[in-house]
Amino acid sequence: MRALGVFPGERAVRLVEHDAPRLTAPTEVRFRVLDVGVCGTDREICRFEFGTVPAGADHLVLGHECLAEVVEVAPAVEAITPGDLVVPAVRRPCPHGDCVPCRAGRQDFCHTGDFVEHGIKGRHGFLADEAVDDERYLHVVPRALRHVAVLVEPLTVAEKALEQVRQVQDRVGSARAGGIAVVSGAGPVGMLGALVLAAAGFETTVWSMEQESDPRVELLASAGVRYVCAVAEPLARLGARLGNVDVVFEATGAPPVAFQALEALGHNGVLVLFGLPGRRSALEIDAAALVRNLVLRNQLVLGTINAGNEAFEAAIRDLGVFETRWPGVLGRLITRRVPLEAHGELLHGPLRGIKNVVAMA
């Protein structure tokens, strides 16, 4: 079968042939891959800046944002049947008995760092015709979401962030839904984060570098999300104008923006960092003012990456909510689908559109 391999030793990315996978354990599921989303992590791996090949292998099969169709189940599989659409989780637990999160099924909070991740770290990904995984890591998706279900995995990161924001809001006895939210960055994760916040009742504004004529602006407006161009208004000034900003989702990965987001954040506010910075950068900041605001405003800064089962189920549920509430918006997020043979333009070419997908089927 076909697969897309990244060969760090050769600094090469190419199609390879793998043997078709077989069921080897009683709870395994074999599935045919339909769609695989491409994100910044994939592009970094293809630039050999990131990624770890599986033990004993010379290449890593790429792809972690996967939608697939089940073709075969082992005898002990209980809740999945052939024909089901499934989205696999990405991370698998570390082997250490003293890692409480991994032993509790929350490997997204692993504290040893010895986890593996499909298509990223130590385990082959899903940019292949078929794959096998254990039932416990697969999430069934309604057939009606077939055209947008590849968005489940990137959406889980925003769902996990919202779950933690709500926990923080509860500390001050806030039973209200929502508040004021700002999302910095209008990439796929930023756009999905804005939809999550809007659906949860937040008055949501996206702040990014795109001009007002960009198609993303109209797309956001159709979901009731406001847009502010970063060229026209600095982030701190936006925060002051909006009032007490309860939540900032920082999805650019740019350290200067993260510090600007702290200035925009209000009392009892939560800054959630999504993006990973690229190259090292030195910043000159007013550290005293930063710490003063954190303390006097009771602010919290947290990072989020990967997600647990609850976030996957929330993402699948919310995709249905988005489709009902804002028909067509999710479909417009996916701006390019290409066959596996044309992978180069998505992984090595200039960034275009919003969300790009390799259509395997």
C-alpha positions in Angstrom: 0.0 0.0 0.0 1.0 3.7 -0.5 2.4 5.8 2.4 4.2 9.1 2.6 7.6 8.7 4.4 9.9 11.4 5.8 13.5 10.2 5.8 15.6 12.5 8.1 18.9 10.7 7.3 18.4 11.4 3.6 16.6 14.7 4.1 14.0 13.3 1.7 10.2 13.0 1.6 8.7 10.5 -0.8 6.0 7.9 -1.4 6.9 4.5 -0.2 5.3 1.0 -0.3 4.3 -0.6 3.0 2.7 -4.0 3.6 -1.0 -3.7 4.2 -1.6 -3.7 8.0 -3.1 -6.8 9.8 -5.0 -7.2 13.0 -2.8 -8.7 15.7 -4.7 -8.0 18.9 -8.3 -8.8 19.9 -9.3 -5.1 20.3 -7.7 -3.7 17.1 -9.5 -2.1 14.2 -8.3 -1.9 10.6 -9.4 1.2 8.7 -9.1 2.8 5.2 -7.9 6.4 5.4 -10.1 8.9 3.7 -8.7 12.4 4.6 -5.6 13.7 6.3 -5.3 17.3 7.3 -2.0 19.1 6.9 -0.8 21.6 9.6 2.3 23.5 10.5 3.7 20.6 12.4 3.7 18.4 9.2 5.5 21.1 7.3 8.1 21.5 10.0 8.7 17.7 10.0 9.1 17.9 6.2 11.8 20.6 6.8 13.5 18.2 9.2 13.0 20.6 12.1 10.9 18.2 14.1 9.7 14.6 14.2 11.1 11.3 15.4 11.1 8.0 13.4 9.9 4.8 15.0 12.5 2.6 16.7 14.3 0.5 14.1 12.9 2.5 11.1 14.6 4.8 8.7 11.5 6.9 8.0 8.4 8.3 9.6 5.0 8.0 7.9 3.5 11.5 8.1 0.0 12.5 9.1 -1.9 12.9 12.4 -5.2 14.6 11.5 -7.1 11.6 10.1 -10.6 10.6 9.1 -11.0 7.0 8.2 -13.6 4.3 7.4 -13.5 1.0 9.3 -13.0 -2.1 7.2 -12.3 -4.9 9.7 -12.6 -5.4 13.5 -11.0 -8.0 15.8 -13.2 -10.3 17.9 -13.1 -8.3 21.2 -14.0 -4.9 19.6 -17.4 -3.8 21.1 -18.4 -0.4 20.0 -17.1 -0.1 16.4 -18.3 -1.9 13.3 -17.2 -2.1 9.7 -18.4 1.0 7.8 -18.1 3.3 10.7 -16.3 6.6 10.3 -13.6 7.1 12.9 -11.1 9.7 14.0 -8.0 8.3 15.8 -6.4 10.1 18.7 -2.7 11.1 18.1 -0.9 10.4 21.4 -0.2 7.1 23.2 0.7 6.8 26.9 4.3 6.6 28.1 5.4 3.3 29.7 6.2 4.6 33.1 4.1 3.3 36.0 4.5 6.5 38.0 3.1 8.8 35.3 -0.3 9.3 36.8 -1.9 11.1 33.8 -0.9 8.3 31.4 -2.1 5.6 33.7 -5.4 7.5 34.0 -5.9 7.7 30.2 -4.9 11.4 30.1 -1.7 11.1 28.1 -2.2 14.6 26.8 -0.9 15.6 30.3 2.0 13.2 30.3 4.8 14.5 32.6 7.6 12.2 31.5 7.7 13.2 27.8 8.2 9.6 26.8 4.8 9.3 25.0 4.6 8.5 21.2 2.5 10.3 18.7 1.2 9.1 15.3 3.0 10.9 12.5 5.1 13.0 14.8 7.1 11.2 17.4 8.1 7.5 17.4 5.0 6.1 15.6 4.0 6.0 12.0 1.2 8.3 11.0 -1.9 8.0 8.8 -0.8 9.3 5.4 -1.2 5.8 4.1 -4.0 3.8 2.4 -4.7 1.8 5.5 -3.8 1.7 9.2 -4.6 -0.4 12.4 -5.2 1.0 15.8 -6.8 -0.1 19.1 -10.5 0.5 19.6 -9.9 2.7 22.7 -8.1 5.4 20.6 -10.8 5.6 17.9 -13.8 8.0 18.0 -16.8 7.3 15.9 -18.1 10.2 13.8 -21.7 10.5 12.4 -21.8 9.9 8.6 -23.5 13.3 8.1 -20.1 14.9 9.1 -18.1 13.0 6.5 -17.2 16.2 4.5 -15.8 18.1 7.5 -14.8 15.4 10.1 -11.1 15.8 9.2 -11.3 18.9 11.4 -12.0 16.9 14.5 -8.4 16.5 15.6 -7.4 20.2 15.3 -10.6 21.2 16.9 -9.9 19.1 20.0 -7.1 21.5 21.1 -9.6 24.3 21.3 -12.1 22.1 23.1 -9.5 21.1 25.7 -8.6 24.8 26.2 -12.3 25.7 26.7 -12.7 23.0 29.3 -9.8 24.4 31.3 -11.1 28.0 30.9 -14.4 26.9 32.3 -12.7 25.4 35.3 -10.9 28.7 35.9 -14.1 30.7 35.6 -15.7 28.4 38.2 -13.1 29.5 40.7 -14.9 32.9 41.0 -18.4 31.4 41.0 -19.1 32.3 37.4 -22.1 30.4 36.3 -22.6 32.5 33.2 -22.0 31.2 29.7 -19.2 33.0 28.0 -17.9 36.5 28.4 -15.5 38.5 26.2 -12.9 36.5 24.2 -10.2 37.4 21.7 -8.4 35.0 19.4 -5.0 36.1 18.0 -4.3 34.4 14.7 -6.7 33.4 11.9 -5.1 30.1 10.9 -7.1 26.8 11.1 -6.7 26.4 14.9 -7.5 30.1 15.5 -10.6 29.9 13.3 -11.8 26.7 15.0 -11.1 28.2 18.4 -13.2 31.3 17.5 -16.1 29.0 16.5 -15.8 27.1 19.8 -15.9 30.3 21.8 -18.8 31.8 19.9 -20.8 28.6 20.2 -20.1 28.7 24.0 -21.6 32.1 24.3 -18.5 34.3 24.2 -18.5 37.7 22.4 -15.6 36.7 20.2 -13.2 38.8 18.2 -10.4 37.5 16.0 -7.3 39.7 15.7 -4.9 38.9 12.9 -2.8 40.2 10.0 -5.2 39.5 7.2 -6.8 42.4 5.5 -10.5 43.1 5.8 -11.0 41.8 2.3 -9.7 38.4 3.1 -12.3 35.6 2.8 -11.8 34.6 6.4 -13.3 37.9 7.6 -16.6 37.2 5.9 -16.5 33.6 7.0 -16.1 34.6 10.6 -18.8 37.2 10.3 -21.3 34.6 9.1 -20.7 32.9 12.5 -21.2 36.1 14.5 -17.4 36.6 15.1 -15.9 40.1 14.7 -12.6 40.7 13.0 -9.9 43.3 13.7 -6.9 43.7 11.5 -3.7 43.8 13.5 -2.3 46.6 11.3 -5.2 48.8 12.2 -5.3 48.3 16.0 -2.7 46.9 18.4 -3.8 44.0 20.6 -3.5 45.8 23.9 -5.6 48.7 22.5 -8.2 46.2 21.3 -8.4 44.7 24.8 -8.9 48.1 26.4 -11.7 48.9 23.9 -13.5 45.6 24.4 -13.6 45.9 28.2 -12.6 43.1 30.6 -11.3 40.4 28.3 -12.0 37.1 29.9 -10.1 34.8 27.5 -7.4 35.1 24.9 -6.6 32.2 22.6 -3.1 32.9 21.3 -2.8 30.9 18.1 0.0 32.6 16.2 2.9 31.0 18.1 4.7 34.4 18.0 6.2 35.2 21.4 5.8 39.0 21.0 2.0 38.4 20.4 1.8 36.3 23.6 3.1 39.2 25.7 0.8 41.7 23.9 -2.1 39.3 24.7 -1.2 39.5 28.4 -1.6 43.3 28.2 -5.0 42.8 26.6 -6.2 40.3 29.2 -8.6 41.5 31.9 -9.2 40.6 35.6 -9.6 36.9 36.3 -8.7 36.3 32.6 -7.1 33.3 31.1 -4.5 33.4 28.3 -4.3 30.1 26.4 -1.1 29.5 24.3 -1.7 27.2 21.3 1.1 27.9 18.9 4.7 26.7 19.2 7.4 29.3 18.5 9.8 28.6 15.7 13.2 30.2 15.8 14.6 31.5 19.1 13.9 35.2 19.6 15.0 37.8 22.2 12.4 40.2 23.5 12.7 43.3 25.7 9.7 43.3 28.1 8.7 45.2 31.2 8.8 42.2 33.5 7.7 44.1 36.5 4.5 45.3 34.8 3.9 41.8 33.5 4.1 40.2 36.9 2.1 43.0 38.5 -0.8 42.4 36.1 -0.7 38.7 36.7 -0.9 39.1 40.4 -3.3 42.1 40.7 -5.6 40.9 38.0 -5.6 37.2 39.2 -4.7 36.1 35.7 -3.7 32.7 34.5 -1.5 31.6 31.6 -1.7 28.0 30.3 -0.4 26.0 27.4 -2.4 23.4 25.6 -1.4 20.7 23.1 -2.9 17.4 22.2 -6.2 16.3 23.8 -8.0 13.6 25.7 -11.1 11.5 25.0 -13.5 14.2 26.4 -12.1 16.8 23.9 -12.5 14.4 21.0 -16.2 13.7 21.9 -16.8 17.5 22.4 -15.2 18.2 19.0 -17.4 15.7 17.2 -20.5 17.1 19.0 -19.6 20.7 18.2 -19.0 20.0 14.6 -22.7 19.0 14.4 -23.6 22.1 16.4 -21.6 24.3 14.0 -23.2 22.7 10.9 -26.7 23.3 12.3 -26.0 26.8 13.6 -23.8 28.1 10.8 -24.5 25.9 7.7 -21.6 25.8 5.3 -19.0 27.5 7.5 -17.0 24.4 8.2 -16.9 23.4 4.6 -15.5 26.8 3.7 -12.6 26.3 6.2 -11.3 23.4 4.0 -9.9 25.4 1.1 -7.9 22.7 -0.8 -8.1 18.9 -1.2 -5.4 17.2 -3.2 -4.6 13.5 -3.9 -1.6 11.9 -2.2 0.5 12.1 -5.3 0.2 16.0 -5.1 1.3 16.1 -1.5 4.3 18.4 -2.3 2.3 21.5 -2.9 0.7 21.3 0.5 3.9 20.3 2.5 6.5 22.3 0.7 4.7 25.0 -1.3 3.6 28.4 -0.1 0.8 28.5 2.4 -2.5 29.2 0.7 -6.1 29.2 1.9 -7.1 28.1 5.4 -7.1 24.3 5.9 -5.5 22.0 3.4 -6.3 18.3 3.2 -4.8 15.2 1.4 -7.8 13.2 0.1 -6.7 9.6 0.2 -10.0 8.1 -1.0 
